[in-house]
Amino acid sequence: MNVELNALRARYGRMLVTLFWAHVPVIGLAALWVGSMSPFTAMALAGGLAALYHLLWRLRRTRPVTRNIAAVALVGEPALFLLVFEGHAWQMDMHMYFYAVLALNLAWFDRSALIMSAAAITVHHLVLFYLLPNAVFSTDGDVARVLLHGAIVAFQTAVLVWVSDKVVQSFDRIGKMSDEIVAKSAALEERTREAEEANRTKSMFLANMSHEIRTPINAILGFCHLVQRTTLEPRQREHVSRISTAGGVLLRLINDLLDFSKNEAGALTLEARPFDLRSAMSCQVQMVADTMAARRLTLRQEIDERLPEMLVGDELRLNQVLLNLLSNATKFSEDGEIVLTARLVERQDDQARVEISVSDCGIGMTPDQVGRLFTPFTQADSSTTRRFGGTGLGLAICKQIVQQMDGWIRAESVPGQGSRFTFSLCLGIGQVEAAEAILPCSAIRALRILIADDSPIALKMLEAIFARWQIRVILAPSGRAALDMVQAADQRGHPYDLVILDWKMPDLDGLQTLRALRRVGLRRMPATMVMTAHGVDAVMAEAGGETIDLFLAKPINARNLLDALKQLPGLAERHVPEVAPVLPAAPVLPEAMRGQRVLLVEDNPINQEIAVALLGDAGLLVDCAENGLVACRMVEAGAAGYAAVLMDMQMPEMDGLTATRQIRLTHTAEALPIIALTAHAYDDERRACMQAGMCDHVTKPVDPARLIAVLSRHMRIVPTAAPPTLRAEGVGAADLPDHLPPFDIPAALARVNGKRPLLRRLILSFAEGNRDAVAQIAQLIADGRRQDAHRAAHTLKGVAASLELPRIAALAGQIEASLQADDTIGFDALLAQLSGPLAAAIAAADSLTAAAGTPYAAASPPTPAGDSARIAQLRGHLRDQVRRRSMAARASFDALAEALQLDRMAMDDHPVRRALLRLDYAAADALLNGPHPDTGQPGI
């Protein structure tokens, strides 16, 4: 049934109700005027017709019976007018109303209604002609005239029926078409929904499977890296290198596909970390510098001086966009110039709108090709795909990343003249901390430096870094030019202090240049630094026994360059002594809060020791737990009556959030405050802490004043004994120098309240625990244990930050972020960059090691008889503290050792003390409960 046609009939039917009732007063007035009929009679007859139709309309609406009766009743209206105007001059004019009513019934679009109406008119004329002739024709009426009227009515009816049928047929066709459109639209919507659901399912599957897909190829690349570090025959090394290169290409293709799927599935998350935009751009340029040189391209950089020093955003994703655009510009250009610009568009409060563009001189594109650029799985044309390779996803991923950073990206191009890609980002403005300032000391600024590299782009990048430090350097375009310039300077009596050589150069490479310098008989041989983008191990393998003072892994930025320069031999002698800063007094708690016991939950021994020292100086007793599971058990034991819990976030077995939720099941925040120790100050991390039930947070590396202030605000008072008198820490076997690059000793001392022996011990512990950190992380990646690798990088970052090793902390943080994002592009380069600064830090720590003394003798000297009771008391106190995993056990051990008359060397080498320094309470407990020292076995 046609809905539209029925709607039209319904509107007409409602209008007829009004029309019928409108006739009642009109007919009454006509009867009053003409005087041939009583007005009341006329109105009664008209009212009867109106009431009949109105009742029928209420009951049957637009059904056929209503339409047919309405058609006949409507004819009654002109019939009444004929009666009213009987004998009047207008009587014949009333016949015209019959034709009007007949035409009006067309609105039913029902041929039966029209036929009924026409039949009613004909019957009316015939019947009244015989019964009341004057009611039909006023004069000269006959049968022929009646038949003439009937013929006219029949003709009009035929025309109206034809029109009605055509309209009904049209409505039927329109209705069928509408039904078909609705059905097809529904089917299309269902198919679209199914396709979108299938696409979402596919994207979510790939996003969730990204780790499983990447793990095998990461293992291949990891083992290739490990194999390359072993002794190989030249042909074997070539095969392994080809496997590594092909695996890297495959990994980049897989990463593109998985990143696109992750973005489509809404699984892309952005970090908000402070970073240096200039340094980030420099690193990405260096990634393509060799390719630019091979294609005879030069780079011009235009960086707005108004850009903030530090910005806040996702540096990893920004680098991904920038590297993609630079790689494309290099790939599609030859013999020309690439221009990289960055400018500040707008700055409001703590937000900056930054616009970055990459222009090339390549093949260019037509407007149609530009319109398809950001469509997934497409490139400018199919020939481009065949000639240059790729998935066609790079720019689509760039667009997704930029849009999620509240930005946009566009392309402009002219065929044969090159292209320009521009993107805009909204980034936060970071604060440049004094400890993070990348500035060289006066000794480095006084160096005469020569840099040799065959890449003009790399030379300009290095020259720009030194220029920011107000250091003028001399540039050499090749190894042979560097050799001539060093010889000339030496003969003039103004030799260079440092020569920086790129490893891979034509004619004379870096190592060949270095050997030539040693052969020419210089009066003073300068220090040498070799730059490499191929890994330090490969350079050392080729160098053989050649002495190289420093290595610098590419890509180079200001921070890793400065870290390398600080390791320059003889730099300490050049350093002008500076006045040691006056350290602020150690913050302490109010008198009423001292002597309270707190629980420190931290898995890293160095961070534990720092926190315990700070808390002890503030007047607190500290118990330690190495993970959340142990902390829950210690809290539930309840014997200690903790005034507060300091909870690290990332720990094995049970993390801090899970442990807090577990503790909150039985302890409210008022009964037991829990304070988070977080590596970041991000809003989402703070919210997670608060939602888990924590009261506050302190960021790492821990600032002593901030830690004590937060504890003062939240710590509850638990009835306890008098506050302990803390014993000053001894000097130790050897003191700590004022300067120990790359450690920032003054800043690190501020972290530990000026305790030099403690800082010395922490530096030695750092070296012992992280000597093979890079190899361990690489091995974990190769074994597919990414979570363990992530935890190792996180731990290294935190410890390095606490000991004021900003370069190591930054690189470890980048490795951690890459593992968290499941992005291993450039991962080997990051590990290579980390190995240099880490090796320098370990070497510096090793320099603190005192000369070996008398080894520890297991047997203790005879115990004075009068001190037996005190020794037994001290031993019992020490056992109790070890069982409670209290850091105060170290001080108790020292007191017991003094009572046993152990000398300082024996104390330092004692197995129990070493176990306590490692925070290995299980081993310490086993040693304490072992045989008595008089037996000659370990014990005390």
Secondary structure, 3 states (H helix, E strand, C coil): CCHHHHHHHHHHHHHHHHHHHHHHHHHHHHHHHHCCCCHHHHHHHHHHHHHHHHHHHHHHCCCHHHHHHHHHHHHHHHHHHHHHCCCCCCCHHHHHHHHHHHHHHHHHCCHHHHHHHHHHHHHHHHHHHHHCHHHCCCCCCCHHHHHHHHHHHHHHHHHHHHHHHHHHHHHHHHHHHHHHHHHHHHHHHHHHHHHHHHHHHHHHHHHHHHHHHHHHHHHHHHHHHHHHCCCCCHHHHHHHHHHHHHHHHHHHHHHHHHHHHHHHCCCCCCCCEEECHHHHHHHHHHHHHHHHHHCCEEEEEEECCCCCCCEEECHHHHHHHHHHHHHHHHHCCCCEEEEEEEEEEEEECCEEEEEEEEECCCCCCCHHHHHCCCCCCCCCCHHHHHHHCCCCCHHHHHHHHHHHCCCEEEEEEECCCEEEEEEEEEEEECCCCHHHCCCCCHHHHCCCEEEECCCHHHHHHHHHHHHHCCCCCEEECCHHHHHHHHHHHHHHCCCCCEEEEECCCCCCCHHHHHHHHHHCCCCCCCEEEEEECCCHHHHHHHHCCCCCCEEEECCCCHHHHHHHHHCCCCHHHHCCCCCCCCCCCCCCCCHHHCCCEEEEECCCHHHHHHHHHHHHHCCCEEEEECCHHHHHHHHHHCCCCCCEEEEECCCCCCCHHHHHHHHHCCCCCCCCCEEEEECCCCHHHHHHHHHHCCCEEEECCCCHHHHHHHHHHHCCCCCCCCCCCCCCCCCCCCCCCCCECCECHHHHHHHCCCCHHHHHHHHHHHHHHHCCHHHHHHHHHHCCCHHHHHHHHHHHHHHHHHCCCHHHHHHHHHHHHHHHCCCCCCHHHHHHHHHHHHHHHHHHHHCCCCCCCCCCCCCCCCCCHHHHHHHHHHHHHHHHHHHCCECCHHHHHHHHHHHCCCCHHHHHHCHHHHHHHCCCHHHHHHHHCCCCHHHCCCCC
